[in-house]
Amino acid sequence: MSLENLQSINWDAVELETVNPHMQRRIVTGERMTVARIYLKDGFLVPMHSHVHEQITQVISGRMRFTFGDDRSEVAEYGPGDVIVIPSNLPHEALSIGDVEEMDMWSPRRDDWLDGSDDYLRE
């Protein structure tokens, strides 16, 4: 067993990135997964998208309304303490209701978030 890739990080030491005027985030990544602490302004809509990554979202504060599926057939609202497991390739969007702090985890890691090619969030 090697300790070569062991990381110990405090969230406050991670750079706060402004993705757009309504979204900021802090990202920590390992070899196989990415974790992000995300801050959304009231009314921000993460547009419908899908990705190969399995995603787990935990709402810390505020509320989020998720819409799932190509046909937008499933809508659910989540608040503090709720955890959502979004399967790989499931189309989804999320609306922030009030200012939101949430934590997202993905596997495999989000290279598009690391290299800035996550255009759906930057427009």
N, C-alpha and C positions, 0 to 999 in steps of 0.2 A: 504494500500500500504506500502511495506517495502523497506527501503533503504539498507537493509543488504547486497545485492549483487551488489550494485553500485560500479563501478570501474572508475577511472580516470587515464589514462595512457598516457605518452608521448612516441612516437615511439623511441626516442633516448635512453630511459631508458630500453627498451626491449632488452634482450640478442640477439645478432646476432649469429645465429647457422650456422655452415658450414655443409651442408648436404653431399656435395661431392665437389671435386675441382672446379666445374663449377657452383655451386648453394649455395647461402646463403639466410637466411630468418629470419624474426622476426615474432613471432606468438602471437596474443592476442585471448583469447577465453572466451566465456560466457557459460551459461548453454546450449544454443541451437545452437550457431553458432561460427564459427572460421573466423578470418580475419588474413591474412598474407601479409606482405610486402616482396617481393621476388626479389632477385638480381641474374640474370643469365648472364654467360659469353657468348660472341659471339660463335655461333655454337652449343650451348648445346641443346640436344634433350630430352625433357620430353617424355619418351616412351609412346606408345599407352596404354591406360588404361581406366577404367571406375570405377565409384563409385556411391553409392546410393545418394550422396550429390548433391543437386543443387549447381551450381558454377557460380559466377559472377566474371569475370576478367576485370580489368581496366589496360590498358597499360599506364605507366607514361612516360617512355623514351625507345628509341630503337624500334625495330619492332619484331613482332611474327607471324610466319606462323603456323596456326592451320590446322590439318587434322582431319576430323570427320567421324564417321561411321565405322562399321565392314568392309565395302567394300572400305573404304578410298575415298569415292566418292565426298566429299565436302572439298575443300581447300580454305582457305581465309587468307589474310594477314592483320594485324592490327598494327596501330601505336599510338603515343601519343594521349590521349583523347578518344580512342576507348574503348567501353565496350562490352563484350561478355557475354551472358547469356547461359550457357551450362546446358541443362536439365539433370535430374537424369538418370544415367545408359547409357548415350551416350558415346561410345568409342571416345577418342580424344588423340591427341599428339600435342606437341608444339615445334617449332624450334625457338631459339632466333637468330635474325638477328642483329648483333651488340650487344653490352652490353645492357641488358634490366633491367629496374626496372618496376615492376608491382605489383598490389594489387589483391589478391584473397579473396573472401568471400564465405563461404559454410554454408549450412544448410542441415541436422543437423551438429553439430560440428565435426571436424576431429580428432577423438580419435586416429586414426592410426598415425597422425602427432604428437600428444602429447605423445604417448607412444613409438615412434621410430620404429613402425612396418611398415613404408612406404618404404618397401624394393625396390620397383620399382624406387625410386629416389636415393637410396644409393649404388646401384651396379655400 
